[in-house]
Structure formats: C-alpha cells, structure tokens
Amino acid sequence: MPEENLPPSQLEGNQTPELSDPEPQPIEVMAVRQLKVLFAWKAAVRPFKKRDKEYWTTVFAILFLLVLILFFVKEWFLIAAIISLAFVYYVLSTVPPEEIEYRITNKGVAFEDKSYDWEYLWRFWFSNKYDQRLLNIDTRLNLPGRLLFVIKKENEKQIKEILEKYLLNEEAPLTFFDKASAWLAKKVPLDLEEKEEKKDPPSGPILPTSSPA
C-alpha cells in the first residue's frame, strides 16, 4: 500500500520520534583536603640496645636449661618455637636498626609506605625503653593494636602539641603481660646495669672508721 494512502495514525507510527537532549545534571564536587605534613623526623625503626657478653651468657644458659627440661617431657613443638624466637631476638639485639622518616600530617601518622588516618587512632602517650624516648599510639584496629615511634627527646613537646589536637593524651593501663614482664625483669635482671640499679644505696652517710691503735 503506498505510504501516502496510509491513515494519519499509521503514518505517525512509522516515523522515528526525535529525541530531545536531556538537561545536563549538576556534577557533585567532593572537597578533597590536601595532604600537609605537620612535623617530620628521622629516627631508628625500633628501640635498640647493644648487649654485652655477660648478658648473652646468662640468656643462653637459661634457654639451655629450659630446652633441656622440655626435652625430657618431649615437648618438641615448644622446643622449636623457643629456639626460633631466641634466634629472632638475637638478630634484633645484635643488628642495629635502620633509620627511617616518621611523619605527622593533617590526615594521620605515617612512616615508610604505611599510613594511619586519625579516625583509626584514639590515644597516645610517651615512654622510655633502652634510654630512648618512645611515642605510643593505640589504634582502633585489631592489627596493629599499637604503634611505636622512636623520637628525639627535644621533639617531644612539639609532637605532643600536635597530637593533642587529634588524639587523647592518656597512658594505657598495664596488661597482665606487661605486669608479668616487669616483675620478671625485676626479679631476674639480665643486664649488668639493671643488677647495679637493683642494689639499694646506703641509707645514710658513710662515716670514716678509725683504725685500731
């Protein structure tokens, strides 16, 4: 049937409707806060103290006795675990740590290629270990639950002022493991310096003694 003889309704159905351009939608722009380093410093990746020969002699003697006891009760798994941990501890205690850069930014804290935003951190405090000053930061994560930063004592005040704007300045209570470690270190000092500190100083002035006539 010729197209000119079709009824108007069919003619309209065969025609392709013209599509109108949709109105442009506004683009939502997210405000991105630019990363800004508030403070940075370089320090060792972990606290370190060089041990003397007497220290290692005492440690290995204790380990030998412990392994000997476990040998008689046939605790092979515990023996292997103790030897492995002792080897790792020996390496960490004899090889000086490398120096890395720590950073505090407006978004959180960072070191090397790791960064932690403020929303995952919640409190901080300072402590001492091996005559070195440490910055402790508890996280809201399962792992790591706590971050440790070696700092320089002269930078502590500036670091504290920055962190107090974002985190709670509160020392974490001692855990059972912390109390047990402190008790053991006090009762069985392995370091010569610790043994000397354990000795009680004289309670009063030392008076000269007269030689017998």
Helices and strands as residue ranges (DSSP letters): G 3-5, H 8-14, E 37-44, H 53-72, H 76-94, E 99-105, E 108-111, E 114-117, G 118-120, E 121-129, E 132-139, E 146-151, G 153-155, H 156-163, E 168-169, H 176-187, H 192-198
